[in-house]
Amino acid sequence: MAVALALALFGLPACGGTARDAPPLVLPTNAEPSAIYDANGTLITVLQEQNRSVVPLAEVPRVARDAVVAIEDARFWTHHGVDPRAVLRAARSNADAGGVSEGGSTITQQYVKNALLSPERTVRRKVEEASLALALERNYSKEVILEQYLNTIYFGEGAYGIDAAARTYFGIPASGLDLPRAALLAGLVRAPSEDDPRRNPQGAVTRRNVVLQRMRELGYLTEEQRARAAAAPLELAPAQPPPERSPYPAAHFVDAVKDLLLNRSDLLGTGASERYRNLFRGGLRITTTIDLRLQSTAEAAVRSALPGQGSDPRTPDAALVSIEPRTGFVKAMVGGPDYWGSLPYRQANLAMGSGRQTGSAFKPIVLATALGNGVGTSRRFDAPPSVTHRLPGGGTWTVSGGGIGSGTLEECTVVSSNTCYSNVILDPAVGAQRTVDTARRLGVTSTRLDAVPAAVLGTNDATVEDMASVYATFANDGVHVEPVLVTSIERADGTIVHEHEHRQEKAIEPEVARAVSAILPGVITRGTGRTADIDRPAAGKTGTSENNVDAWFCGYTPQLATAVWVGFAQPRTGADGVARPVSMQPPNTRITVFGGTYPAEIWSGFMRRALAGSPPLPLTDPAAVPPPTTTVPPQDEASFAPVTAATRAEVPDVEGRTTDRAVAALRDAGFAVRRVETTNGRPGTAAGQSPPGGSTAPAGSTVVLEVVPGNFVPDDPVPDLRGFGAEQARRQLNSTGFTVVTETASPPTGALGPTGTPYVPGQVWQTRPAAGERSPDGRVTIVVMPVSATTTTSTTTTTTRPPTTQRPR
């Protein structure tokens, strides 16, 4: 009676009277594999079905069977294919929702849905699903049904069936599963992508322990067995390369496409089994956004900057994503070292995944938040060497770095002042919550963002793809276009399965985006990102996380926005047995890695070649940025050419500025610069220009700049740099025109820094001239505490602009 009532409530036949005879228990097959193409129609690879194995139920340990039944269908052994209690619960939910929102599916129904039916969520489909489930249960034993289910269910990472899953995650056959491993696999069935133990180990363990608790409640385990299994560590086998016949280009990108089509969209269907069948057996032609020419350029840029990847333990990993701002098309994606090599994490896509701390690459998001909430560009903020804030909710927050006294938003961005930006985010007009909301709108959508003041220093994680999307939004006049991987999908007969439709949303006001684009070029021309100079208008920002664990450079031109991350992908275990992130400082690396070193070098190496042959475009001229299109543009060199007639731009008035700043201002405005020397004026400055400041000239034309040879001697007093790192001190002094001499020597015994704490190796403890004094010749000596225990004295000199062929140290 209860069964009939439940079925009637859900609209199902009481006795399965309309059920057909049980169909053969075989998986449907299609004849053709699918193919993936780049944006120009070049074949990348053909997708072969893989990672599926079938085992008899006798080879699946009892604990694995019990784990799956406990979490997926607790009454599997007693119902007849449809669970009345689950149907009643679903009926109530569906009545509240006004449609089919919950199915109350049993294991039998799940098998029917995945192996034998289409996946649409309609009452008619649910009727057929239940009818077939009842028929199966009349014709086949529970053991046969469970065996078929365990051999067809999807467990993530391309593994279909419990045997393939055991081999994928643990390197063992299903017969070798113990209780902790079996519970983990059972927990993956609900959401294999969300609880993937390689991408989300904590989530996978949490879900495993839910399964163990459910097994305990149902009497499958004793409390002692549950507790022992719940305490077991997560021990995964190294990821194995897919069994493709031969390597192919852009393999990490191809994995991202497969993940999109299998797990993150319904382009190929709403059920995992249907998506798998269509992708690997559907004979599809999948056209993607990747440009193999730019992909090769990106990989070459990484190899050039980091030639020891994969062979030298002192060489960090790198990832890169480049996006076309107006379309959102991902044109290049480097996901890490050689995908086809021998590294245990070679298949992990470092450009996506769970993300890494962004450091100061997050500051432009705070900058946009401030500008969008009424903070003017001329307003000054305090920027001491160190500051302790009392937070509204209680507690304190101490920030150090970037002590320039005070500065405007532009000045604080160029030198990347932490203390200044801590004051910006704590301003009532800005705030952590508004900043996080801005980050979401701009493109940080793959990771969790905590709305805390420290977010300004990049303490939240973000993926490389997300950061490229953020900077693409800046380049696109504040309009966000979600990153696109696939533009079209066709069946073998030419019918269209999917065709990309352009979608966009305003993230910030155009005026705010243009203000950001007016400030960020200074980072490249005179700030922390000079290595990123590409001899054309460009904007960008460096980022370095705490202890130099992560380093970034993110930047853009109107044609391309590119984000680069450098770091060690895997933590290392210390003598105490604890695994920790790897700091990119000697002896772990050859140099101390900041955003302005390897990341900026990779970025400039890629962008120079990617944009070769396309004319420079001004960053802040809306007419130079073509509007988004609703069709796929040609993906050749012409796609980077300007689509509007030549425009005129106002020539900045740069007379009297230092030579570097004058050149930077002209380049930021979209002009080329030709220097001629004169003796009439102050050494190191611009004495004249043609065309004159305030006039207009064709965008991209050349301005003749009269410069006075010699070193510019700043009028500014020497800032207090005690307690700064040597690199940060050099950057700050260089940004204001000083020539820097570095000495290494130990401070006097008992000497304390400005915050009252002892100096540590690598910190500046003295300057000559001292803080507040002026340098008669523009030279400042910084004295740094040695890293080694043995005191040595050495001297190096840096000028305001190192040669572009020399890697910063």
C-alpha positions in Angstrom: 0.0 0.0 0.0 2.8 2.4 0.9 4.5 1.6 -2.4 1.4 2.3 -4.4 0.7 5.5 -2.5 4.2 6.8 -3.0 4.2 5.9 -6.7 0.9 7.5 -7.2 2.1 10.7 -5.6 5.0 10.8 -8.0 2.9 9.8 -11.0 4.4 6.3 -11.4 2.6 3.0 -12.2 1.9 1.1 -9.0 3.2 -2.2 -10.1 5.3 -1.3 -13.0 2.5 -2.6 -15.3 3.7 -0.5 -18.3 7.3 -1.6 -17.8 8.9 -3.3 -20.8 10.9 -6.4 -20.4 14.3 -5.8 -18.9 16.7 -4.7 -21.7 20.2 -6.4 -22.1 22.6 -5.1 -19.5 25.1 -3.6 -21.9 26.4 -0.1 -22.4 25.4 1.7 -25.5 28.3 2.4 -27.9 28.9 4.9 -30.6 31.2 4.3 -33.6 33.5 7.4 -33.7 35.9 9.1 -31.4 35.8 12.9 -31.1 38.5 15.4 -32.3 39.7 18.6 -30.8 40.9 21.5 -33.0 42.6 24.8 -32.3 41.0 28.2 -33.3 42.6 27.9 -36.8 41.2 24.5 -37.5 44.4 22.6 -36.8 43.8 19.1 -35.3 45.2 18.9 -31.8 44.2 15.4 -30.8 41.6 12.6 -31.2 40.0 11.5 -27.9 40.1 7.8 -27.4 37.9 6.1 -24.8 40.0 5.3 -21.8 40.2 4.2 -18.2 37.2 1.9 -18.0 37.5 -1.7 -16.7 34.9 -4.3 -15.7 35.3 -6.7 -12.8 32.9 -9.2 -11.3 31.2 -8.4 -8.0 33.2 -11.1 -6.3 36.4 -9.0 -6.9 34.9 -6.0 -5.1 35.5 -6.2 -1.4 32.5 -6.3 0.9 33.6 -3.0 2.5 33.5 -1.3 -0.9 30.0 -2.6 -1.7 28.7 -1.7 1.7 30.2 1.8 1.5 28.5 2.6 -1.8 25.1 1.1 -0.7 25.3 3.0 2.6 25.8 6.5 1.1 23.9 6.1 -2.2 20.9 3.8 -1.4 20.7 2.6 2.2 17.6 0.4 1.5 19.0 -1.1 -1.7 18.8 -4.7 -0.4 15.1 -4.4 0.6 13.3 -2.3 -2.0 12.1 -3.4 -5.4 13.8 -0.9 -7.6 12.0 2.2 -6.3 12.3 3.3 -2.7 8.9 4.5 -1.4 10.4 6.6 1.4 12.7 8.4 -1.0 9.9 8.9 -3.5 7.7 10.4 -0.8 10.5 12.8 0.1 11.0 13.7 -3.5 7.3 14.2 -4.1 7.1 16.7 -1.3 10.2 18.5 -2.7 8.8 18.5 -6.2 5.4 19.8 -5.0 7.2 22.7 -3.2 9.3 23.4 -6.3 6.4 23.1 -8.8 8.3 20.6 -11.0 10.9 17.8 -10.8 13.7 19.0 -8.6 14.5 15.8 -6.8 14.2 12.2 -8.0 14.7 10.0 -5.0 16.8 7.7 -7.2 17.9 4.3 -6.0 21.0 2.5 -7.2 18.8 0.7 -9.7 17.4 3.9 -11.0 20.8 5.5 -11.2 22.0 2.6 -13.3 19.0 2.9 -15.6 19.5 6.7 -16.0 23.2 6.5 -16.7 23.3 3.4 -18.9 20.0 3.1 -20.6 18.2 6.5 -20.8 18.6 10.1 -21.8 19.1 12.4 -18.8 16.4 15.0 -19.1 14.7 15.9 -15.8 11.0 15.5 -16.7 8.1 13.6 -15.2 7.9 11.3 -18.3 11.6 10.4 -18.0 11.2 9.7 -14.3 8.2 7.4 -15.0 10.3 5.5 -17.6 13.2 5.4 -15.2 11.1 3.9 -12.4 9.4 1.5 -14.7 12.7 0.1 -16.0 14.1 -0.1 -12.5 11.1 -2.2 -11.4 11.5 -4.4 -14.5 15.2 -4.9 -13.8 14.6 -5.9 -10.3 12.0 -8.5 -11.4 14.4 -10.0 -13.9 17.8 -9.7 -12.3 19.3 -10.3 -8.8 20.4 -7.5 -6.6 24.0 -8.7 -7.0 23.8 -8.4 -10.8 22.4 -4.9 -10.6 25.0 -3.8 -8.1 27.8 -5.3 -10.2 26.6 -3.4 -13.3 26.3 -0.2 -11.3 29.8 -0.4 -9.8 31.2 -1.0 -13.3 29.5 2.0 -14.9 29.4 4.8 -12.3 31.8 7.7 -12.8 34.3 8.4 -10.1 36.1 11.4 -11.6 39.5 11.9 -13.4 38.2 9.9 -16.3 37.7 6.7 -14.2 34.5 4.8 -15.0 33.9 1.8 -12.7 35.2 1.0 -9.3 38.2 -0.9 -10.6 39.4 2.0 -12.8 38.8 4.4 -9.9 40.9 2.2 -7.5 43.8 2.1 -10.0 43.5 5.9 -10.8 43.5 7.1 -7.2 45.4 4.4 -5.4 47.4 2.4 -8.0 45.6 -0.8 -6.9 42.8 -3.0 -8.4 39.4 -2.9 -6.8 40.2 -6.2 -5.0 42.8 -4.4 -2.9 40.5 -1.7 -1.5 40.5 -1.4 2.3 37.9 0.5 4.3 39.3 4.1 4.1 39.9 3.8 0.4 36.6 2.2 -0.3 34.7 4.9 1.7 36.6 7.7 -0.2 35.6 6.2 -3.6 32.0 5.8 -2.4 32.0 9.5 -1.4 33.0 10.6 -4.9 29.9 9.2 -6.6 27.8 12.2 -5.6 30.1 14.9 -7.0 33.4 13.6 -8.3 34.7 16.9 -9.5 33.8 18.8 -6.3 35.4 16.2 -4.0 38.3 15.2 -6.2 41.0 14.2 -3.7 43.8 15.6 -5.8 42.2 19.0 -6.2 40.3 19.2 -2.9 41.9 16.7 -0.5 40.2 18.2 2.6 36.8 18.0 0.9 37.4 14.4 -0.1 38.4 13.4 3.4 35.4 15.2 4.9 33.1 13.3 2.4 34.9 10.0 3.2 34.2 10.4 6.8 30.5 11.1 6.1 30.4 7.8 4.4 32.1 6.1 7.3 29.6 7.6 9.8 26.7 6.5 7.6 28.1 2.9 7.5 28.4 3.1 11.3 24.7 4.2 11.6 23.6 1.3 9.4 25.5 -1.3 11.4 28.2 -2.1 8.7 31.0 -0.9 11.1 31.8 -0.9 14.8 32.7 2.5 16.3 36.3 1.4 16.6 36.5 0.5 12.9 34.9 3.9 11.9 37.3 5.9 14.1 40.4 4.1 12.8 39.3 4.5 9.2 38.4 8.2 9.8 41.9 8.8 11.1 43.7 7.2 8.2 45.8 9.6 6.1 44.9 10.3 2.4 47.5 8.4 0.5 47.1 8.8 -3.3 49.1 7.2 -6.0 51.0 9.5 -8.4 48.8 10.7 -11.3 49.3 8.6 -14.4 49.5 10.0 -17.9 46.5 9.2 -20.1 47.1 6.3 -22.6 47.0 8.5 -25.7 48.9 7.1 -28.6 51.4 10.0 -28.9 51.9 13.4 -27.2 50.0 16.3 -28.6 50.4 20.1 -28.0 48.6 22.2 -25.4 47.8 19.1 -23.3 46.9 20.9 -20.2 44.5 23.0 -22.2 43.0 19.9 -23.7 42.5 18.5 -20.2 40.7 21.8 -19.3 38.4 21.3 -22.3 37.6 17.7 -21.3 37.0 18.8 -17.7 34.6 21.5 -19.0 32.7 19.1 -21.2 32.6 16.3 -18.7 32.2 18.1 -15.3 31.6 21.8 -15.5 28.9 22.3 -18.2 25.9 20.6 -19.8 27.1 21.3 -23.4 27.1 17.5 -24.0 24.2 16.6 -21.7 23.1 16.8 -18.1 24.2 13.4 -17.0 27.8 12.3 -16.5 27.4 9.1 -18.4 25.8 10.9 -21.4 28.5 13.5 -21.4 31.2 10.8 -21.4 29.5 8.8 -24.2 29.2 11.9 -26.4 32.7 13.1 -25.8 34.5 9.8 -26.4 32.2 8.0 -28.7 30.1 10.7 -30.3 32.3 11.5 -33.3 32.3 15.2 -32.4 34.3 18.0 -34.0 35.2 20.4 -31.1 36.7 23.7 -32.0 38.5 25.5 -29.2 39.9 29.0 -28.7 43.5 28.0 -28.3 45.9 29.4 -30.9 48.8 26.9 -31.3 51.1 29.6 -32.5 50.6 31.6 -29.4 50.7 28.4 -27.3 54.1 27.6 -28.7 55.3 31.1 -28.0 54.1 30.9 -24.4 55.9 27.6 -23.8 59.1 29.0 -25.3 58.9 32.0 -23.0 58.7 29.8 -20.0 61.6 27.6 -21.2 63.7 30.6 -21.9 63.3 32.1 -18.4 63.3 28.7 -16.5 65.5 26.3 -18.6 65.9 23.9 -15.7 62.3 23.0 -15.2 61.8 19.3 -14.6 65.5 18.6 -14.1 66.9 21.2 -11.6 65.3 21.2 -8.2 66.2 24.9 -7.8 64.0 25.8 -10.8 60.4 26.6 -9.9 57.3 25.8 -11.9 55.4 28.3 -14.0 51.9 28.7 -15.4 50.5 31.2 -18.0 47.1 32.1 -19.3 46.5 34.6 -22.1 43.0 35.9 -22.9 41.6 38.1 -25.7 39.8 40.8 -23.6 36.9 41.6 -25.9 35.9 37.9 -26.5 37.2 36.1 -23.5 38.9 33.5 -25.7 41.7 31.7 -24.0 44.5 31.9 -26.6 47.3 30.2 -24.7 47.5 28.1 -21.5 50.7 26.7 -20.0 49.6 24.5 -17.1 53.1 23.5 -15.8 56.2 21.6 -16.8 56.2 18.9 -19.5 52.8 17.2 -19.5 54.4 14.1 -21.1 57.5 14.1 -18.9 58.3 12.2 -15.7 57.3 14.6 -12.9 54.7 13.1 -10.6 52.5 16.2 -10.9 53.0 16.6 -14.7 49.2 16.4 -15.4 48.2 18.8 -12.7 47.0 22.0 -14.5 48.7 24.8 -12.4 46.8 27.4 -14.4 43.5 26.3 -12.9 42.8 24.1 -9.9 42.5 25.6 -6.4 44.7 28.6 -7.1 47.6 30.3 -5.2 48.1 33.4 -3.2 48.3 36.4 -5.5 50.4 38.8 -3.4 50.3 42.4 -4.7 48.8 41.4 -8.0 45.6 41.8 -6.1 46.1 45.5 -5.4 44.7 46.7 -8.7 41.4 45.1 -7.6 41.5 47.3 -4.5 42.5 50.2 -6.6 39.5 49.7 -8.8 37.3 49.4 -5.7 38.6 52.7 -4.3 38.3 54.6 -7.6 34.8 53.2 -8.1 33.7 54.4 -4.6 34.8 58.0 -4.9 38.4 57.9 -3.8 40.2 60.5 -6.0 43.5 59.8 -7.7 45.1 62.9 -6.0 44.2 61.8 -2.4 47.2 60.9 -0.3 47.4 57.9 2.1 49.9 57.4 4.9 52.7 54.9 3.9 55.0 54.4 6.8 57.6 51.5 6.9 55.3 49.7 9.3 51.9 50.2 10.8 49.7 48.4 13.3 45.9 48.8 12.7 43.3 48.3 15.3 40.5 46.4 13.6 36.8 47.3 14.1 35.9 43.8 15.3 38.8 43.7 17.7 42.4 42.7 17.4 45.3 44.3 15.6 46.8 43.9 12.1 50.5 44.8 11.6 51.7 45.6 8.0 55.2 46.5 6.8 56.8 47.3 3.5 56.6 50.3 1.2 57.5 53.1 3.6 57.4 56.2 1.3 55.9 58.5 4.0 52.7 59.1 2.0 51.5 58.7 -1.5 48.7 58.9 -4.0 47.0 55.8 -5.3 49.3 55.9 -8.3 52.5 56.4 -6.3 51.5 53.6 -3.9 50.7 51.3 -6.8 53.9 51.9 -8.7 56.1 51.1 -5.6 53.6 48.5 -4.4 53.4 50.0 -0.9 51.8 47.5 1.5 51.3 50.0 4.3 49.7 52.5 2.0 47.3 49.9 0.6 46.4 48.7 4.1 45.1 52.3 4.7 43.3 52.2 1.4 41.3 49.0 2.1 40.5 50.2 5.7 39.1 53.4 4.3 35.3 53.4 4.9 34.7 54.1 1.2 36.5 50.9 0.2 36.5 48.0 2.7 37.2 44.3 2.4 33.7 43.2 1.5 33.4 45.8 -1.4 36.9 44.7 -2.6 35.9 41.0 -2.6 32.7 41.8 -4.5 34.7 43.7 -7.1 37.1 40.8 -7.4 34.1 38.5 -8.2 32.7 40.8 -10.8 36.1 41.3 -12.4 36.7 37.5 -12.8 37.9 35.8 -9.6 35.2 33.1 -9.6 37.0 29.8 -9.1 38.1 30.1 -5.5 36.8 31.2 -2.1 37.6 34.8 -1.2 37.6 35.9 2.5 36.5 39.5 3.0 39.3 40.4 5.4 41.6 43.4 5.3 44.7 41.2 4.6 43.0 40.5 1.2 44.7 43.6 0.0 48.1 41.9 0.3 46.9 38.9 -1.8 46.3 36.4 1.0 43.3 34.9 -0.9 44.0 32.2 -3.5 43.1 32.8 -7.2 43.8 30.7 -10.3 46.0 32.0 -13.2 43.0 31.8 -15.5 41.0 34.0 -13.0 43.8 36.6 -12.8 44.1 36.8 -16.5 40.3 37.3 -16.7 40.6 40.2 -14.1 43.2 42.0 -16.1 41.3 41.3 -19.3 38.3 43.1 -17.8 40.6 46.2 -17.1 41.7 46.0 -20.7 38.1 45.8 -21.9 36.9 49.1 -20.4 35.5 47.4 -17.3 33.4 44.9 -19.2 33.9 41.3 -18.0 33.7 38.4 -20.5 33.9 35.0 -18.9 36.9 32.9 -20.2 35.9 30.8 -23.2 37.5 27.5 -24.1 35.2 26.1 -26.8 33.6 28.0 -29.7 31.7 25.2 -31.5 30.8 21.5 -31.3 29.5 19.6 -34.4 28.4 16.1 -34.9 29.9 14.0 -37.7 27.0 14.8 -39.9 27.5 18.5 -39.5 24.7 19.3 -37.2 25.5 21.8 -34.5 25.6 20.7 -30.9 26.9 24.0 -29.5 27.9 27.3 -30.9 29.3 29.9 -28.6 27.2 33.0 -27.9 29.0 36.1 -26.7 28.0 37.2 -23.2 29.3 40.1 -21.2 28.6 42.1 -18.1 29.8 45.4 -16.8 32.0 44.8 -13.8 33.2 48.4 -13.2 32.5 51.7 -14.8 34.5 52.5 -17.9 36.0 55.6 -16.2 37.3 53.4 -13.4 38.9 50.9 -15.8 40.5 53.8 -17.7 41.9 55.3 -14.5 43.4 51.9 -13.6 44.8 51.7 -17.1 46.4 55.1 -16.6 48.1 54.1 -13.4 49.3 50.5 -14.0 51.7 51.4 -16.9 53.9 53.1 -14.3 54.6 49.7 -12.7 56.3 48.7 -15.9 58.0 52.0 -16.8 59.3 53.0 -13.4 58.1 50.6 -10.7 58.5 47.0 -9.6 57.8 45.5 -13.1 60.4 47.1 -15.3 61.5 43.7 -16.7 58.0 43.5 -18.2 58.7 46.4 -20.6 57.6 45.4 -24.2 58.3 48.8 -25.9 54.6 49.5 -26.4 51.8 50.8 -24.1 51.1 48.1 -21.6 49.8 47.9 -18.0 50.5 45.4 -15.3 51.3 44.5 -11.7 53.8 42.4 -9.9 52.8 40.2 -7.0 54.8 38.2 -4.4 53.3 36.3 -1.6 54.7 35.9 1.9 58.1 34.3 2.1 58.3 34.4 -1.7 56.2 31.3 -2.1 54.3 32.6 -5.1 55.3 35.2 -7.6 53.1 36.8 -10.3 53.1 39.2 -13.1 49.7 40.1 -14.6 49.3 42.6 -17.4 47.6 43.6 -20.6 47.5 45.5 -23.9 44.2 46.1 -25.7 44.8 42.9 -27.7 45.8 40.4 -25.0 45.7 40.0 -21.2 48.2 37.6 -19.7 48.8 36.3 -16.2 52.0 34.5 -15.2 52.5 32.6 -11.9 55.8 31.1 -10.8 56.3 28.9 -7.7 56.9 25.3 -6.7 53.9 23.2 -7.3 54.5 20.7 -4.5 55.4 21.4 -0.9 58.5 19.8 0.5 58.9 17.8 3.7 61.3 19.2 6.3 63.5 17.4 8.8 60.5 17.5 11.2 58.4 15.5 8.8 56.0 18.4 8.0 55.4 19.4 4.4 55.5 23.1 3.7 55.3 25.4 0.7 58.7 26.1 -0.8 60.1 29.6 -0.4 61.8 30.9 -3.6 64.9 32.2 -1.9 68.5 30.8 -2.0 69.4 27.9 -1.6 66.0 26.7 -2.9 66.4 28.9 -5.9 69.3 30.7 -7.6 67.8 34.1 -6.9 65.2 35.5 -4.7 62.1 35.4 -6.9 59.8 38.3 -6.9 57.0 39.2 -9.4 59.5 41.5 -11.2 61.9 38.7 -11.9 60.9 35.4 -13.6 57.2 36.2 -13.9 57.8 39.6 -15.6 60.5 38.0 -17.8 58.1 35.3 -19.0 55.4 37.8 -19.5 57.5 40.2 -21.6 59.0 37.3 -23.6 55.6 36.0 -24.5 53.9 39.4 -25.1 56.6 40.8 -27.4 56.4 37.8 -29.7 52.6 37.3 -29.4 52.0 41.0 -30.5 54.8 41.1 -33.1 53.5 42.7 -36.3 50.5 44.3 -34.6 50.7 48.1 -34.0 50.8 49.5 -30.5 47.4 50.7 -29.2 46.9 53.2 -26.4 45.4 51.7 -23.3 43.0 54.4 -22.3 41.5 55.4 -25.7 38.0 53.7 -26.0 38.0 54.0 -29.8 41.1 51.8 -30.0 39.4 48.9 -28.2 37.0 47.1 -30.6 33.6 46.1 -29.2 32.9 42.5 -28.4 31.6 40.4 -31.3 28.9 37.7 -31.4 30.8 35.6 -34.0 34.2 34.0 -33.9 36.7 36.4 -35.4 39.5 35.2 -37.8 42.3 33.7 -35.6 45.3 34.8 -37.6 47.7 37.8 -37.4 44.9 40.0 -38.7 42.9 39.4 -35.5 45.5 41.6 -33.6 45.3 44.5 -36.1 43.3 47.6 -35.2 39.8 47.7 -36.5 39.2 51.4 -36.4 40.7 54.3 -38.4 43.7 56.1 -37.1 42.9 58.3 -34.1 44.5 61.3 -32.6 45.6 61.6 -29.0 46.7 64.4 -26.8 50.5 64.7 -26.3 51.5 64.8 -22.6 53.5 67.8 -21.4 56.7 66.1 -20.1 59.2 69.0 -20.1 61.1 69.2 -16.8 60.4 65.5 -15.9 63.2 63.0 -15.4 64.1 61.3 -18.6 62.6 57.9 -17.5 59.3 59.4 -16.4 59.0 61.6 -19.5 59.5 58.5 -21.8 57.1 56.5 -19.7 54.4 59.2 -19.9 54.7 59.4 -23.7 54.6 55.7 -24.1 51.6 55.4 -21.7 49.8 57.8 -24.0 50.5 55.6 -27.0 53.4 57.4 -28.6 56.8 56.2 -29.8 59.8 58.2 -28.5 63.0 59.3 -30.2 65.6 60.9 -28.0 68.0 63.7 -29.0 70.6 65.2 -26.6 70.9 68.8 -25.5 73.0 70.6 -22.9 70.4 73.2 -22.0 68.7 71.9 -18.8 69.1 69.9 -15.7 71.0 66.6 -16.1 68.8 63.6 -16.4 65.7 65.5 -17.4 63.6 66.3 -20.5 64.3 69.8 -21.7 61.9 70.0 -24.7 59.6 68.0 -26.9 58.0 68.0 -30.4 55.1 68.0 -30.8 54.6 70.2 -27.7 52.6 69.2 -24.7 48.9 69.7 -25.0 48.8 69.4 -28.8 47.3 66.3 -30.6 49.0 63.9 -32.8 48.2 60.5 -34.5 48.1 57.7 -32.0 51.3 55.7 -32.3 53.3 58.5 -33.9 56.8 59.5 -32.7 57.5 62.3 -30.3 61.0 63.8 -30.4 62.3 64.3 -26.8 65.2 66.6 -26.0 67.1 65.0 -23.0 70.0 66.3 -21.0 72.7 63.6 -20.5 73.8 62.7 -17.0 72.3 61.4 -13.8 69.3 63.0 -12.3 69.9 64.0 -8.6 66.7 63.8 -6.7 65.7 66.6 -4.4 63.8 64.2 -2.1 65.3 63.2 1.2 66.3 59.5 1.7 63.3 57.5 3.0 63.6 55.4 6.1 64.3 51.9 4.8 65.4 50.1 8.0 63.8 46.7 8.2 63.0 46.5 4.5 64.2 43.6 2.3 67.1 44.6 0.1 65.1 44.1 -3.1 62.2 46.2 -1.9 64.5 49.0 -0.7 66.3 49.0 -4.1 62.9 49.2 -5.9 61.7 52.1 -3.8 64.9 54.1 -4.2 65.1 53.4 -7.9 61.5 54.6 -8.3 62.4 58.0 -7.0 65.5 58.4 -9.1 68.3 57.3 -6.7 71.3 55.2 -7.8 71.6 52.4 -5.2 74.7 50.9 -3.8 74.3 47.7 -1.8 76.7 46.6 1.0 76.5 43.5 3.1 77.6 43.7 6.7 76.3 42.8 10.2 74.6 45.4 12.4 76.0 46.1 15.8 75.2 43.6 18.5 71.8 44.3 20.0 70.7 46.7 17.3 67.0 46.9 16.9 64.9 47.9 13.9 62.3 50.7 13.8 59.6 48.3 15.2 61.8 47.4 18.2 62.7 43.9 17.0 66.1 42.6 16.1 67.2 42.6 12.4 67.1 39.4 10.5 69.3 38.2 7.6 68.5 40.0 4.3 67.1 43.2 6.0 68.4 46.7 5.5 69.7 48.1 8.8 71.5 51.3 7.6 71.5 53.8 4.8 74.1 56.3 3.8 73.0 59.2 3.7 70.7 58.4 6.7 66.9 58.7 6.5 65.8 62.3 6.1 69.0 63.5 4.6 69.6 64.4 1.0 72.2 62.8 -1.3 74.4 65.3 -3.1 75.1 62.9 -6.0 71.9 60.9 -6.1 73.6 57.8 -4.7 72.3 55.9 -1.6 74.1 53.0 0.0 71.9 50.4 1.7 73.6 48.1 4.2 72.1 44.7 4.4 72.5 42.0 7.1 74.1 39.0 5.5 72.2 35.8 4.9 75.1 33.5 6.0 76.5 33.3 9.4 79.9 34.6 8.3 80.0 38.4 8.0 81.2 39.5 4.5 81.3 42.9 2.9 80.5 43.3 -0.7 79.2 46.1 -2.8 76.8 46.3 -5.8 75.3 49.2 -7.6 72.0 49.5 -9.4 70.7 52.4 -11.5 67.2 53.5 -12.1 66.8 51.2 -15.2 68.9 48.0 -15.6 69.7 46.8 -19.1 66.7 44.8 -20.6 68.9 41.8 -21.3 70.0 41.5 -17.7 67.8 39.4 -15.3 67.1 41.4 -12.1 68.5 39.8 -9.0 
